[in-house]
Amino acid sequence: MPERQTGGEVLEKTKPTTKEPTLYRVVLHNDDYTTMEFVIEILESLFNKQPAEAYRIMMQVHTQGRGVCGHYTYEIAETKVATVHDVARGAGFPLRATVEED
């Protein structure tokens, strides 16, 4: 194999760098009509939360007006929000979720 002539310069190998994807929060918002039980059901079924964590987030939504359900890439966060809205409307609740940049 022929040797490279560098003219006295040092050859450096560059390592490819991978950038972590930006994460977004999915936030549930409080309203006067959606039941606490339904919010817990959404948190357990759509966000895979354990019952204790689902209860904690539900109480945060209830007492503080909003609660973070999880952190996801933008496409997944958008899909989660759309699914929350579809399931809530199907059950007759006005539950609202939004995507916020982390």
Residue frames relative to the residue before (quaternion, step in Angstrom):
aa qw qx qy qz dx dy dz
M 1.0000 0.0000 0.0000 0.0000 0.00 0.00 0.00
P 0.3970 -0.7298 0.4940 0.2565 3.60 -0.71 0.97
E 0.4417 -0.6882 0.5075 0.2716 3.55 -1.06 0.74
R 0.4631 -0.6730 0.5046 0.2792 3.53 -1.11 0.74
Q 0.2932 -0.7209 0.6005 0.1836 3.50 -1.07 0.78
T 0.1347 -0.8303 0.5388 0.0473 3.57 -0.57 1.12
G 0.4346 -0.6996 0.4720 0.3144 3.57 1.17 -0.11
G 0.7081 -0.4573 0.2578 0.4722 3.59 1.11 0.63
E 0.5790 0.5763 -0.3843 0.4301 3.59 1.23 -0.09
V 0.4491 -0.6727 0.5185 0.2774 3.52 -1.19 0.54
L 0.3304 -0.7220 0.5714 0.2076 3.55 -0.92 0.90
E 0.1195 -0.7854 0.6041 0.0632 3.55 -0.90 0.89
K 0.3215 -0.7023 0.5959 0.2198 3.50 -1.06 0.77
T 0.2403 -0.7620 0.5816 0.1529 3.54 -0.81 0.94
K 0.3093 -0.7399 0.5695 0.1804 3.51 -0.97 0.91
P 0.4370 -0.6753 0.5083 0.3077 3.56 -0.85 0.83
T 0.2103 -0.7801 0.5763 0.1228 3.57 -0.87 0.90
T 0.2176 -0.7576 0.6014 0.1308 3.53 -1.00 0.83
K 0.3063 -0.7564 0.5551 0.1611 3.50 -0.87 0.99
E 0.4558 -0.6682 0.5149 0.2840 3.54 -0.94 0.92
P 0.4755 -0.6686 0.4716 0.3233 3.61 -0.90 0.78
T 0.5257 -0.6102 0.4873 0.3373 3.54 -1.17 0.64
L 0.2503 -0.7745 0.5645 0.1372 3.56 -0.93 0.90
Y 0.2016 -0.7666 0.6042 0.0811 3.50 -1.22 0.70
R 0.4157 -0.6919 0.5359 0.2475 3.56 -1.14 0.73
V 0.2118 -0.6970 0.6622 0.1757 3.51 -1.23 0.63
V 0.0930 -0.8196 0.5650 -0.0197 3.54 -0.64 1.21
L 0.2418 -0.7325 0.6177 0.1530 3.57 -1.00 0.89
H 0.2278 -0.7820 0.5702 0.1069 3.56 -1.05 0.83
N 0.5105 -0.6616 0.4699 0.2844 3.54 -1.08 0.82
D 0.0278 0.7538 -0.6564 -0.0151 3.54 -1.26 0.55
D 0.6081 -0.6069 0.3885 0.3330 3.57 -1.25 0.27
Y 0.7219 0.4792 -0.2364 0.4397 3.60 1.21 -0.20
T 0.6432 0.5265 -0.3369 0.4422 3.61 0.99 -0.74
T 0.4010 -0.7353 0.4944 0.2324 3.56 -0.80 1.02
M 0.6123 -0.5537 0.4251 0.3712 3.53 -1.25 0.55
E 0.6288 0.5492 -0.3312 0.4396 3.56 1.01 -0.81
F 0.6552 0.5072 -0.3143 0.4634 3.58 0.99 -0.83
V 0.6304 0.5217 -0.3367 0.4658 3.61 0.98 -0.79
I 0.6399 0.5071 -0.3248 0.4773 3.60 0.96 -0.82
E 0.6370 0.5299 -0.3240 0.4566 3.59 0.96 -0.86
I 0.6431 0.5127 -0.3154 0.4733 3.61 0.96 -0.86
L 0.6756 0.5036 -0.2961 0.4497 3.58 0.87 -0.95
E 0.6877 0.4679 -0.2880 0.4745 3.59 0.97 -0.79
S 0.7506 0.4239 -0.2360 0.4485 3.59 0.83 -0.93
L 0.7783 0.3522 -0.1957 0.4816 3.62 0.83 -0.90
F 0.7778 0.3184 -0.1653 0.5160 3.58 1.09 -0.67
N 0.4035 -0.7636 0.4309 0.2616 3.58 1.34 0.19
K 0.3113 0.7491 -0.5187 0.2701 3.58 0.97 0.86
Q 0.4804 -0.6254 0.5303 0.3112 3.54 -1.17 0.67
P 0.6823 -0.5229 0.3086 0.4073 3.63 -1.09 0.57
A 0.6682 0.5008 -0.3188 0.4484 3.62 0.88 -0.84
E 0.6802 0.4698 -0.2938 0.4799 3.58 0.94 -0.84
A 0.6140 0.5401 -0.3423 0.4628 3.59 1.06 -0.74
Y 0.6462 0.5121 -0.3137 0.4709 3.59 0.99 -0.83
R 0.6490 0.5238 -0.3151 0.4529 3.59 0.95 -0.89
I 0.6749 0.4768 -0.2955 0.4795 3.60 0.90 -0.90
M 0.6241 0.5370 -0.3368 0.4570 3.59 0.99 -0.82
M 0.6670 0.4901 -0.3049 0.4712 3.60 0.93 -0.85
Q 0.6144 0.5298 -0.3442 0.4726 3.58 1.08 -0.66
V 0.6290 0.5119 -0.3251 0.4865 3.59 0.99 -0.79
H 0.6897 0.5045 -0.2744 0.4411 3.56 0.88 -0.99
T 0.7809 0.3655 -0.1896 0.4697 3.59 0.82 -0.95
Q 0.7819 0.3219 -0.1664 0.5073 3.60 1.04 -0.73
G 0.5682 -0.6419 0.3625 0.3658 3.56 1.28 -0.03
R 0.8005 0.0472 -0.0217 0.5971 3.57 1.26 -0.25
G 0.0290 -0.7950 0.6058 0.0125 3.54 -1.20 0.50
V 0.4144 -0.7105 0.5184 0.2340 3.56 -1.01 0.86
C 0.2861 -0.7856 0.5341 0.1250 3.56 -0.79 1.10
G 0.7704 -0.2496 0.1897 0.5551 3.56 1.10 -0.60
H 0.3743 -0.6897 0.5750 0.2315 3.53 -1.40 0.13
Y 0.0473 0.8146 -0.5659 0.1177 3.55 -0.69 1.16
T 0.5857 -0.4924 0.4637 0.4467 3.56 -1.29 0.09
Y 0.7002 -0.5127 0.2881 0.4048 3.57 -1.19 0.55
E 0.6735 0.5052 -0.3117 0.4405 3.60 0.84 -0.94
I 0.6660 0.4827 -0.3080 0.4781 3.59 0.93 -0.84
A 0.6339 0.5301 -0.3309 0.4557 3.61 0.96 -0.83
E 0.6471 0.5135 -0.3159 0.4667 3.59 0.95 -0.86
T 0.6571 0.5105 -0.3055 0.4629 3.56 0.97 -0.86
K 0.6340 0.5244 -0.3286 0.4638 3.60 0.98 -0.82
V 0.6545 0.5106 -0.3136 0.4611 3.60 0.92 -0.91
A 0.6613 0.5008 -0.3077 0.4661 3.60 0.90 -0.92
T 0.6536 0.5108 -0.3126 0.4628 3.60 0.99 -0.80
V 0.6140 0.5331 -0.3448 0.4690 3.60 1.00 -0.82
H 0.6789 0.4935 -0.2963 0.4558 3.59 0.84 -0.97
D 0.6593 0.5126 -0.3130 0.4523 3.60 0.92 -0.87
V 0.6858 0.4777 -0.2866 0.4685 3.58 0.85 -0.98
A 0.6577 0.5115 -0.3105 0.4576 3.59 0.95 -0.88
R 0.6633 0.4873 -0.3162 0.4717 3.62 0.88 -0.86
G 0.6342 0.5394 -0.3249 0.4485 3.57 1.02 -0.78
A 0.7128 0.4140 -0.2402 0.5127 3.57 1.15 -0.66
G 0.5468 -0.6534 0.3786 0.3615 3.58 1.28 0.02
F 0.5673 0.5840 -0.3895 0.4305 3.60 1.18 0.51
P 0.3939 -0.7344 0.5011 0.2333 3.60 -1.08 0.68
L 0.1852 0.8179 -0.5274 0.1366 3.61 1.16 0.51
R 0.1481 -0.8006 0.5797 0.0321 3.55 -0.92 1.01
A 0.0537 -0.7680 0.6380 0.0157 3.54 -1.06 0.85
T 0.0962 -0.7912 0.6018 0.0508 3.55 -1.16 0.63
V 0.3893 -0.6686 0.5820 0.2502 3.52 -1.39 0.30
E 0.0082 -0.7832 0.6216 -0.0156 3.58 -0.93 0.94
E 0.4909 -0.6451 0.4913 0.3188 3.56 -1.06 0.74
D 0.4959 -0.6827 0.4654 0.2672 3.53 -0.99 0.91
